[in-house]
Amino acid sequence: MADSQYPYPPDRFDDEADAVTFHGAHRAELPFWRENLLYIIIIGAAVVPLVVRSS
């Protein structure tokens, strides 16, 4: 909606929004282990038989 059509007077939140360069919500990056969980499980499943066989 354009500012000229906004029916309410400006308030303190409008001032804060104008002062901030970034707008919107951003998600935090996933940790390494969480991004690669599938690969970690596959590698772990492949290593377990090797460890069990050698002992």
mmCIF file of the N, C-alpha and C atoms, coordinates in Angstrom:
data_MODEL
# 
_entry.id   MODEL 
# 
loop_
_atom_site.group_PDB 
_atom_site.id 
_atom_site.type_symbol 
_atom_site.label_atom_id 
_atom_site.label_alt_id 
_atom_site.label_comp_id 
_atom_site.label_asym_id 
_atom_site.label_entity_id 
_atom_site.label_seq_id 
_atom_site.pdbx_PDB_ins_code 
_atom_site.Cartn_x 
_atom_site.Cartn_y 
_atom_site.Cartn_z 
_atom_site.occupancy 
_atom_site.B_iso_or_equiv 
_atom_site.pdbx_formal_charge 
_atom_site.auth_seq_id 
_atom_site.auth_comp_id 
_atom_site.auth_asym_id 
_atom_site.auth_atom_id 
_atom_site.pdbx_PDB_model_num 
ATOM 1   N N  . MET A 1 1  ? 0.856  -1.159  0.000  1.00 0.00 ? 1  MET A N  1 
ATOM 2   C CA . MET A 1 1  ? 0.000  0.000   0.000  1.00 0.00 ? 1  MET A CA 1 
ATOM 3   C C  . MET A 1 1  ? 0.909  1.231   0.000  1.00 0.00 ? 1  MET A C  1 
ATOM 4   N N  . ALA A 1 2  ? 0.612  2.171   -0.829 1.00 0.00 ? 2  ALA A N  1 
ATOM 5   C CA . ALA A 1 2  ? 1.391  3.403   -0.903 1.00 0.00 ? 2  ALA A CA 1 
ATOM 6   C C  . ALA A 1 2  ? 1.184  4.230   0.359  1.00 0.00 ? 2  ALA A C  1 
ATOM 7   N N  . ASP A 1 3  ? 2.196  5.029   0.706  1.00 0.00 ? 3  ASP A N  1 
ATOM 8   C CA . ASP A 1 3  ? 2.103  5.843   1.923  1.00 0.00 ? 3  ASP A CA 1 
ATOM 9   C C  . ASP A 1 3  ? 0.938  6.821   1.875  1.00 0.00 ? 3  ASP A C  1 
ATOM 10  N N  . SER A 1 4  ? 0.607  7.313   0.688  1.00 0.00 ? 4  SER A N  1 
ATOM 11  C CA . SER A 1 4  ? -0.482 8.286   0.584  1.00 0.00 ? 4  SER A CA 1 
ATOM 12  C C  . SER A 1 4  ? -1.842 7.652   0.889  1.00 0.00 ? 4  SER A C  1 
ATOM 13  N N  . GLN A 1 5  ? -1.953 6.335   0.780  1.00 0.00 ? 5  GLN A N  1 
ATOM 14  C CA . GLN A 1 5  ? -3.217 5.652   1.044  1.00 0.00 ? 5  GLN A CA 1 
ATOM 15  C C  . GLN A 1 5  ? -3.280 5.077   2.462  1.00 0.00 ? 5  GLN A C  1 
ATOM 16  N N  . TYR A 1 6  ? -2.212 5.218   3.217  1.00 0.00 ? 6  TYR A N  1 
ATOM 17  C CA . TYR A 1 6  ? -2.160 4.661   4.567  1.00 0.00 ? 6  TYR A CA 1 
ATOM 18  C C  . TYR A 1 6  ? -3.008 5.525   5.491  1.00 0.00 ? 6  TYR A C  1 
ATOM 19  N N  . PRO A 1 7  ? -4.065 4.965   6.095  1.00 0.00 ? 7  PRO A N  1 
ATOM 20  C CA . PRO A 1 7  ? -5.042 5.785   6.828  1.00 0.00 ? 7  PRO A CA 1 
ATOM 21  C C  . PRO A 1 7  ? -4.615 6.191   8.244  1.00 0.00 ? 7  PRO A C  1 
ATOM 22  N N  . TYR A 1 8  ? -3.474 5.707   8.728  1.00 0.00 ? 8  TYR A N  1 
ATOM 23  C CA . TYR A 1 8  ? -3.093 5.975   10.114 1.00 0.00 ? 8  TYR A CA 1 
ATOM 24  C C  . TYR A 1 8  ? -1.901 6.933   10.172 1.00 0.00 ? 8  TYR A C  1 
ATOM 25  N N  . PRO A 1 9  ? -1.824 7.742   11.212 1.00 0.00 ? 9  PRO A N  1 
ATOM 26  C CA . PRO A 1 9  ? -0.672 8.651   11.341 1.00 0.00 ? 9  PRO A CA 1 
ATOM 27  C C  . PRO A 1 9  ? 0.592  7.871   11.687 1.00 0.00 ? 9  PRO A C  1 
ATOM 28  N N  . PRO A 1 10 ? 1.758  8.389   11.313 1.00 0.00 ? 10 PRO A N  1 
ATOM 29  C CA . PRO A 1 10 ? 3.015  7.697   11.634 1.00 0.00 ? 10 PRO A CA 1 
ATOM 30  C C  . PRO A 1 10 ? 3.205  7.591   13.149 1.00 0.00 ? 10 PRO A C  1 
ATOM 31  N N  . ASP A 1 11 ? 3.839  6.509   13.586 1.00 0.00 ? 11 ASP A N  1 
ATOM 32  C CA . ASP A 1 11 ? 4.129  6.324   15.006 1.00 0.00 ? 11 ASP A CA 1 
ATOM 33  C C  . ASP A 1 11 ? 5.594  5.937   15.161 1.00 0.00 ? 11 ASP A C  1 
ATOM 34  N N  . ARG A 1 12 ? 5.986  5.534   16.373 1.00 0.00 ? 12 ARG A N  1 
ATOM 35  C CA . ARG A 1 12 ? 7.403  5.236   16.636 1.00 0.00 ? 12 ARG A CA 1 
ATOM 36  C C  . ARG A 1 12 ? 7.898  4.017   15.854 1.00 0.00 ? 12 ARG A C  1 
ATOM 37  N N  . PHE A 1 13 ? 7.015  3.100   15.524 1.00 0.00 ? 13 PHE A N  1 
ATOM 38  C CA . PHE A 1 13 ? 7.413  1.929   14.763 1.00 0.00 ? 13 PHE A CA 1 
ATOM 39  C C  . PHE A 1 13 ? 7.765  2.295   13.320 1.00 0.00 ? 13 PHE A C  1 
ATOM 40  N N  . ASP A 1 14 ? 7.083  3.273   12.777 1.00 0.00 ? 14 ASP A N  1 
ATOM 41  C CA . ASP A 1 14 ? 7.418  3.749   11.438 1.00 0.00 ? 14 ASP A CA 1 
ATOM 42  C C  . ASP A 1 14 ? 8.801  4.382   11.433 1.00 0.00 ? 14 ASP A C  1 
ATOM 43  N N  . ASP A 1 15 ? 9.133  5.126   12.486 1.00 0.00 ? 15 ASP A N  1 
ATOM 44  C CA . ASP A 1 15 ? 10.457 5.740   12.576 1.00 0.00 ? 15 ASP A CA 1 
ATOM 45  C C  . ASP A 1 15 ? 11.544 4.678   12.655 1.00 0.00 ? 15 ASP A C  1 
ATOM 46  N N  . GLU A 1 16 ? 11.313 3.634   13.443 1.00 0.00 ? 16 GLU A N  1 
ATOM 47  C CA . GLU A 1 16 ? 12.292 2.557   13.568 1.00 0.00 ? 16 GLU A CA 1 
ATOM 48  C C  . GLU A 1 16 ? 12.442 1.804   12.251 1.00 0.00 ? 16 GLU A C  1 
ATOM 49  N N  . ALA A 1 17 ? 11.357 1.579   11.545 1.00 0.00 ? 17 ALA A N  1 
ATOM 50  C CA . ALA A 1 17 ? 11.413 0.857   10.275 1.00 0.00 ? 17 ALA A CA 1 
ATOM 51  C C  . ALA A 1 17 ? 12.196 1.642   9.238  1.00 0.00 ? 17 ALA A C  1 
ATOM 52  N N  . ASP A 1 18 ? 12.094 2.954   9.262  1.00 0.00 ? 18 ASP A N  1 
ATOM 53  C CA . ASP A 1 18 ? 12.846 3.774   8.315  1.00 0.00 ? 18 ASP A CA 1 
ATOM 54  C C  . ASP A 1 18 ? 14.337 3.772   8.626  1.00 0.00 ? 18 ASP A C  1 
ATOM 55  N N  . ALA A 1 19 ? 14.704 3.590   9.899  1.00 0.00 ? 19 ALA A N  1 
ATOM 56  C CA . ALA A 1 19 ? 16.100 3.626   10.309 1.00 0.00 ? 19 ALA A CA 1 
ATOM 57  C C  . ALA A 1 19 ? 16.827 2.312   10.048 1.00 0.00 ? 19 ALA A C  1 
ATOM 58  N N  . VAL A 1 20 ? 16.107 1.224   9.833  1.00 0.00 ? 20 VAL A N  1 
ATOM 59  C CA . VAL A 1 20 ? 16.711 -0.096  9.651  1.00 0.00 ? 20 VAL A CA 1 
ATOM 60  C C  . VAL A 1 20 ? 16.892 -0.375  8.159  1.00 0.00 ? 20 VAL A C  1 
ATOM 61  N N  . THR A 1 21 ? 18.055 -0.966  7.814  1.00 0.00 ? 21 THR A N  1 
ATOM 62  C CA . THR A 1 21 ? 18.298 -1.257  6.398  1.00 0.00 ? 21 THR A CA 1 
ATOM 63  C C  . THR A 1 21 ? 17.700 -2.594  5.986  1.00 0.00 ? 21 THR A C  1 
ATOM 64  N N  . PHE A 1 22 ? 17.626 -3.564  6.908  1.00 0.00 ? 22 PHE A N  1 
ATOM 65  C CA . PHE A 1 22 ? 17.080 -4.872  6.570  1.00 0.00 ? 22 PHE A CA 1 
ATOM 66  C C  . PHE A 1 22 ? 15.653 -4.975  7.083  1.00 0.00 ? 22 PHE A C  1 
ATOM 67  N N  . HIS A 1 23 ? 14.785 -5.595  6.298  1.00 0.00 ? 23 HIS A N  1 
ATOM 68  C CA . HIS A 1 23 ? 13.392 -5.786  6.700  1.00 0.00 ? 23 HIS A CA 1 
ATOM 69  C C  . HIS A 1 23 ? 13.043 -7.257  6.555  1.00 0.00 ? 23 HIS A C  1 
ATOM 70  N N  . GLY A 1 24 ? 12.162 -7.727  7.406  1.00 0.00 ? 24 GLY A N  1 
ATOM 71  C CA . GLY A 1 24 ? 11.682 -9.100  7.308  1.00 0.00 ? 24 GLY A CA 1 
ATOM 72  C C  . GLY A 1 24 ? 12.397 -10.021 8.273  1.00 0.00 ? 24 GLY A C  1 
ATOM 73  N N  . ALA A 1 25 ? 11.908 -11.232 8.339  1.00 0.00 ? 25 ALA A N  1 
ATOM 74  C CA . ALA A 1 25 ? 12.480 -12.235 9.230  1.00 0.00 ? 25 ALA A CA 1 
ATOM 75  C C  . ALA A 1 25 ? 13.472 -13.092 8.460  1.00 0.00 ? 25 ALA A C  1 
ATOM 76  N N  . HIS A 1 26 ? 14.559 -13.428 9.116  1.00 0.00 ? 26 HIS A N  1 
ATOM 77  C CA . HIS A 1 26 ? 15.578 -14.270 8.502  1.00 0.00 ? 26 HIS A CA 1 
ATOM 78  C C  . HIS A 1 26 ? 15.825 -15.455 9.408  1.00 0.00 ? 26 HIS A C  1 
ATOM 79  N N  . ARG A 1 27 ? 15.936 -16.597 8.807  1.00 0.00 ? 27 ARG A N  1 
ATOM 80  C CA . ARG A 1 27 ? 16.219 -17.792 9.588  1.00 0.00 ? 27 ARG A CA 1 
ATOM 81  C C  . ARG A 1 27 ? 17.718 -17.919 9.812  1.00 0.00 ? 27 ARG A C  1 
ATOM 82  N N  . ALA A 1 28 ? 18.065 -18.425 10.962 1.00 0.00 ? 28 ALA A N  1 
ATOM 83  C CA . ALA A 1 28 ? 19.476 -18.675 11.250 1.00 0.00 ? 28 ALA A CA 1 
ATOM 84  C C  . ALA A 1 28 ? 19.961 -19.837 10.394 1.00 0.00 ? 28 ALA A C  1 
ATOM 85  N N  . GLU A 1 29 ? 21.243 -19.837 10.088 1.00 0.00 ? 29 GLU A N  1 
ATOM 86  C CA . GLU A 1 29 ? 21.809 -20.949 9.328  1.00 0.00 ? 29 GLU A CA 1 
ATOM 87  C C  . GLU A 1 29 ? 21.743 -22.217 10.157 1.00 0.00 ? 29 GLU A C  1 
ATOM 88  N N  . LEU A 1 30 ? 21.532 -23.333 9.475  1.00 0.00 ? 30 LEU A N  1 
ATOM 89  C CA . LEU A 1 30 ? 21.545 -24.614 10.157 1.00 0.00 ? 30 LEU A CA 1 
ATOM 90  C C  . LEU A 1 30 ? 22.975 -24.980 10.509 1.00 0.00 ? 30 LEU A C  1 
ATOM 91  N N  . PRO A 1 31 ? 23.192 -25.633 11.653 1.00 0.00 ? 31 PRO A N  1 
ATOM 92  C CA . PRO A 1 31 ? 24.542 -26.085 11.982 1.00 0.00 ? 31 PRO A CA 1 
ATOM 93  C C  . PRO A 1 31 ? 25.016 -27.131 10.972 1.00 0.00 ? 31 PRO A C  1 
ATOM 94  N N  . PHE A 1 32 ? 26.343 -27.289 10.870 1.00 0.00 ? 32 PHE A N  1 
ATOM 95  C CA . PHE A 1 32 ? 26.929 -28.219 9.899  1.00 0.00 ? 32 PHE A CA 1 
ATOM 96  C C  . PHE A 1 32 ? 26.335 -29.612 10.012 1.00 0.00 ? 32 PHE A C  1 
ATOM 97  N N  . TRP A 1 33 ? 26.241 -30.129 11.254 1.00 0.00 ? 33 TRP A N  1 
ATOM 98  C CA . TRP A 1 33 ? 25.775 -31.506 11.420 1.00 0.00 ? 33 TRP A CA 1 
ATOM 99  C C  . TRP A 1 33 ? 24.334 -31.664 10.955 1.00 0.00 ? 33 TRP A C  1 
ATOM 100 N N  . ARG A 1 34 ? 23.543 -30.607 11.093 1.00 0.00 ? 34 ARG A N  1 
ATOM 101 C CA . ARG A 1 34 ? 22.138 -30.701 10.721 1.00 0.00 ? 34 ARG A CA 1 
ATOM 102 C C  . ARG A 1 34 ? 21.954 -30.649 9.204  1.00 0.00 ? 34 ARG A C  1 
ATOM 103 N N  . GLU A 1 35 ? 22.780 -29.840 8.539  1.00 0.00 ? 35 GLU A N  1 
ATOM 104 C CA . GLU A 1 35 ? 22.704 -29.764 7.082  1.00 0.00 ? 35 GLU A CA 1 
ATOM 105 C C  . GLU A 1 35 ? 23.128 -31.076 6.445  1.00 0.00 ? 35 GLU A C  1 
ATOM 106 N N  . ASN A 1 36 ? 24.080 -31.779 7.065  1.00 0.00 ? 36 ASN A N  1 
ATOM 107 C CA . ASN A 1 36 ? 24.677 -32.968 6.477  1.00 0.00 ? 36 ASN A CA 1 
ATOM 108 C C  . ASN A 1 36 ? 24.320 -34.245 7.233  1.00 0.00 ? 36 ASN A C  1 
ATOM 109 N N  . LEU A 1 37 ? 23.220 -34.239 7.942  1.00 0.00 ? 37 LEU A N  1 
ATOM 110 C CA . LEU A 1 37 ? 22.840 -35.376 8.774  1.00 0.00 ? 37 LEU A CA 1 
ATOM 111 C C  . LEU A 1 37 ? 22.712 -36.668 7.966  1.00 0.00 ? 37 LEU A C  1 
ATOM 112 N N  . LEU A 1 38 ? 22.120 -36.597 6.802  1.00 0.00 ? 38 LEU A N  1 
ATOM 113 C CA . LEU A 1 38 ? 21.958 -37.802 5.977  1.00 0.00 ? 38 LEU A CA 1 
ATOM 114 C C  . LEU A 1 38 ? 23.307 -38.402 5.619  1.00 0.00 ? 38 LEU A C  1 
ATOM 115 N N  . TYR A 1 39 ? 24.254 -37.555 5.216  1.00 0.00 ? 39 TYR A N  1 
ATOM 116 C CA . TYR A 1 39 ? 25.582 -38.050 4.845  1.00 0.00 ? 39 TYR A CA 1 
ATOM 117 C C  . TYR A 1 39 ? 26.315 -38.621 6.054  1.00 0.00 ? 39 TYR A C  1 
ATOM 118 N N  . ILE A 1 40 ? 26.157 -37.999 7.203  1.00 0.00 ? 40 ILE A N  1 
ATOM 119 C CA . ILE A 1 40 ? 26.797 -38.489 8.422  1.00 0.00 ? 40 ILE A CA 1 
ATOM 120 C C  . ILE A 1 40 ? 26.253 -39.874 8.785  1.00 0.00 ? 40 ILE A C  1 
ATOM 121 N N  . ILE A 1 41 ? 24.952 -40.068 8.647  1.00 0.00 ? 41 ILE A N  1 
ATOM 122 C CA . ILE A 1 41 ? 24.338 -41.372 8.946  1.00 0.00 ? 41 ILE A CA 1 
ATOM 123 C C  . ILE A 1 41 ? 24.841 -42.431 7.973  1.00 0.00 ? 41 ILE A C  1 
ATOM 124 N N  . ILE A 1 42 ? 24.907 -42.097 6.688  1.00 0.00 ? 42 ILE A N  1 
ATOM 125 C CA . ILE A 1 42 ? 25.363 -43.063 5.678  1.00 0.00 ? 42 ILE A CA 1 
ATOM 126 C C  . ILE A 1 42 ? 26.817 -43.453 5.927  1.00 0.00 ? 42 ILE A C  1 
ATOM 127 N N  . ILE A 1 43 ? 27.667 -42.474 6.193  1.00 0.00 ? 43 ILE A N  1 
ATOM 128 C CA . ILE A 1 43 ? 29.085 -42.771 6.454  1.00 0.00 ? 43 ILE A CA 1 
ATOM 129 C C  . ILE A 1 43 ? 29.217 -43.574 7.742  1.00 0.00 ? 43 ILE A C  1 
ATOM 130 N N  . GLY A 1 44 ? 28.451 -43.202 8.763  1.00 0.00 ? 44 GLY A N  1 
ATOM 131 C CA . GLY A 1 44 ? 28.488 -43.952 10.020 1.00 0.00 ? 44 GLY A CA 1 
ATOM 132 C C  . GLY A 1 44 ? 28.046 -45.390 9.835  1.00 0.00 ? 44 GLY A C  1 
ATOM 133 N N  . ALA A 1 45 ? 27.008 -45.611 9.028  1.00 0.00 ? 45 ALA A N  1 
ATOM 134 C CA . ALA A 1 45 ? 26.528 -46.979 8.774  1.00 0.00 ? 45 ALA A CA 1 
ATOM 135 C C  . ALA A 1 45 ? 27.570 -47.782 7.999  1.00 0.00 ? 45 ALA A C  1 
ATOM 136 N N  . ALA A 1 46 ? 28.352 -47.141 7.167  1.00 0.00 ? 46 ALA A N  1 
ATOM 137 C CA . ALA A 1 46 ? 29.396 -47.847 6.421  1.00 0.00 ? 46 ALA A CA 1 
ATOM 138 C C  . ALA A 1 46 ? 30.606 -48.149 7.296  1.00 0.00 ? 46 ALA A C  1 
ATOM 139 N N  . VAL A 1 47 ? 30.888 -47.303 8.282  1.00 0.00 ? 47 VAL A N  1 
ATOM 140 C CA . VAL A 1 47 ? 32.062 -47.490 9.139  1.00 0.00 ? 47 VAL A CA 1 
ATOM 141 C C  . VAL A 1 47 ? 31.808 -48.549 10.209 1.00 0.00 ? 47 VAL A C  1 
ATOM 142 N N  . VAL A 1 48 ? 30.589 -48.670 10.691 1.00 0.00 ? 48 VAL A N  1 
ATOM 143 C CA . VAL A 1 48 ? 30.283 -49.626 11.772 1.00 0.00 ? 48 VAL A CA 1 
ATOM 144 C C  . VAL A 1 48 ? 30.668 -51.058 11.386 1.00 0.00 ? 48 VAL A C  1 
ATOM 145 N N  . PRO A 1 49 ? 30.303 -51.568 10.229 1.00 0.00 ? 49 PRO A N  1 
ATOM 146 C CA . PRO A 1 49 ? 30.716 -52.937 9.887  1.00 0.00 ? 49 PRO A CA 1 
ATOM 147 C C  . PRO A 1 49 ? 32.238 -53.092 9.795  1.00 0.00 ? 49 PRO A C  1 
ATOM 148 N N  . LEU A 1 50 ? 32.930 -52.060 9.361  1.00 0.00 ? 50 LEU A N  1 
ATOM 149 C CA . LEU A 1 50 ? 34.384 -52.139 9.282  1.00 0.00 ? 50 LEU A CA 1 
ATOM 150 C C  . LEU A 1 50 ? 35.003 -52.236 10.675 1.00 0.00 ? 50 LEU A C  1 
ATOM 151 N N  . VAL A 1 51 ? 34.468 -51.505 11.613 1.00 0.00 ? 51 VAL A N  1 
ATOM 152 C CA . VAL A 1 51 ? 34.973 -51.532 12.990 1.00 0.00 ? 51 VAL A CA 1 
ATOM 153 C C  . VAL A 1 51 ? 34.623 -52.856 13.642 1.00 0.00 ? 51 VAL A C  1 
ATOM 154 N N  . VAL A 1 52 ? 33.422 -53.344 13.422 1.00 0.00 ? 52 VAL A N  1 
ATOM 155 C CA . VAL A 1 52 ? 33.001 -54.613 14.029 1.00 0.00 ? 52 VAL A CA 1 
ATOM 156 C C  . VAL A 1 52 ? 33.803 -55.768 13.440 1.00 0.00 ? 52 VAL A C  1 
ATOM 157 N N  . ARG A 1 53 ? 34.068 -55.747 12.147 1.00 0.00 ? 53 ARG A N  1 
ATOM 158 C CA . ARG A 1 53 ? 34.785 -56.818 11.487 1.00 0.00 ? 53 ARG A CA 1 
ATOM 159 C C  . ARG A 1 53 ? 36.238 -56.884 11.963 1.00 0.00 ? 53 ARG A C  1 
ATOM 160 N N  . SER A 1 54 ? 36.882 -55.741 12.216 1.00 0.00 ? 54 SER A N  1 
ATOM 161 C CA . SER A 1 54 ? 38.282 -55.723 12.597 1.00 0.00 ? 54 SER A CA 1 
ATOM 162 C C  . SER A 1 54 ? 38.506 -56.097 14.063 1.00 0.00 ? 54 SER A C  1 
ATOM 163 N N  . SER A 1 55 ? 37.474 -56.100 14.873 1.00 0.00 ? 55 SER A N  1 
ATOM 164 C CA . SER A 1 55 ? 37.678 -56.441 16.286 1.00 0.00 ? 55 SER A CA 1 
ATOM 165 C C  . SER A 1 55 ? 37.429 -57.887 16.582 1.00 0.00 ? 55 SER A C  1 
# 
